[in-house]
Each structure stands twice: as C-alpha cells, then as structure tokens.
Amino acid sequence: MTKYIVSTSSIVGSDKNNEVTSELIVTTSDMTDAGMYTCQANNSVLNTSMDSVEVVVQFIPNVTISGSDTVTSPDPFQYTCTVVSSPIADISWYFDGTETSQLAGLNVTVTTTDITALRTTQESFLTIPVTDSSFGGSYECRANNIVGSGSDTRSLTVLVSPLAAIEDPQITVNETDNITITCIATGIPSPDIAWQFNMADITIDMTKYIVSTS
C-alpha cells in the first residue's frame, strides 16, 4: 500500500485569484507518523508561502521490560519497564497474575523521563530488596491509556545456594545391620549429592554402598 497519497484540485476564485487545494493522506498511520507537516506554495513570482500543522497520533502503549532474568538469593533485584505511549499511560506490575500492590517485599516506582505533545516515555522500576526462592516466577508490566493496553512479560529465576541436611544427628545400629542415612538437599537449580566416609569420597558400587535419589 502507498504510504502517502496526494490529491489536488484548482479553481479560479471570484477575485480571479487561482485557488489550488492539495490534500495529503497518510495511510494507516502509526506512532512514527506523528510530527510536523508543512505545506509549501510556490509560483513564478518566486516567493514561497508555508503553513504547518502538528499531527498527534495516539497509540497503544509500547511496553518493554529490561534487566537480567536471574538473581542469586539474597541479592537485591530490579526490572525496568519502559513505556512509550500517546497519551500518557497508567502502569502496573503483576507477579504470577497478582498485582504487585497486593504483595509484600516488592517495591514499584514510576518516573516520566520524556514528555512531549507527540508521545510520553515513562520508566517503572520493580525492585526486590532481598530475594529468596518465593520471588521466582513470571513478572508482567502492563500499561493502559485511552487507546488500549500493552504489556511485556519476563520470567525470573532466583538461584539459591545448596543446603544439605541429614535427618538424624546420630545413628546407632548393630553389627551386620544395614545403615540407612537420609540426606535432604535444597537449592536452585536442583543440587547433586555426593557422599563421603571420614572425609574421603565414597565410590557408589551398588553393593557395599547403595544410593537412591528422589
């Protein structure tokens, strides 16, 4: 499809002055078409006459989240949501589908970095001062104005150092009895478990030493 279409017509006015009408059509406008349009009139008299109009194109918010998608607990973390819109938009954050204003441990601030008659740029910062595994999940930034809504989503992984714990502090058995020791290890990502006897690595031969993992 042609981007710009011009139609022109001319008449001779009652004062014998020639009148030319030119109509510029910008097809299927989008945010990049906002700006100043100028009409220039020239003839053999050599003088030039100009007139301008500023066109404001209202559009659905353009939303982009930036920031790393991993953090190591308990380090602080921040996502930045950049919203470009016309007119200005209302911004909100959601964690796993729940608006963050209803959740503890999450801070949200909004700043307007640039505002003109044509568009507004805003930045919203979602900050987690102290992270733990419960903050891992889906984060969505939504922006709404009178034209519609836009959003962007990111998935955060909170890395957690492994923690190994043996259920019983001491085990006593009779000679020839099997010894069963249970170790539970937590962490993100899932930890691998190895065994030692008197600080020396155990070779798991599934005869003397048998290991089952779940």
Summary of the structure (lengths in Angstrom):
residues: 214
radius of gyration: 33.2
end to end distance: 60.8
largest distance: 122.7
contacts: 489
relative contact order: 0.14
helix: 4%
strand: 55%
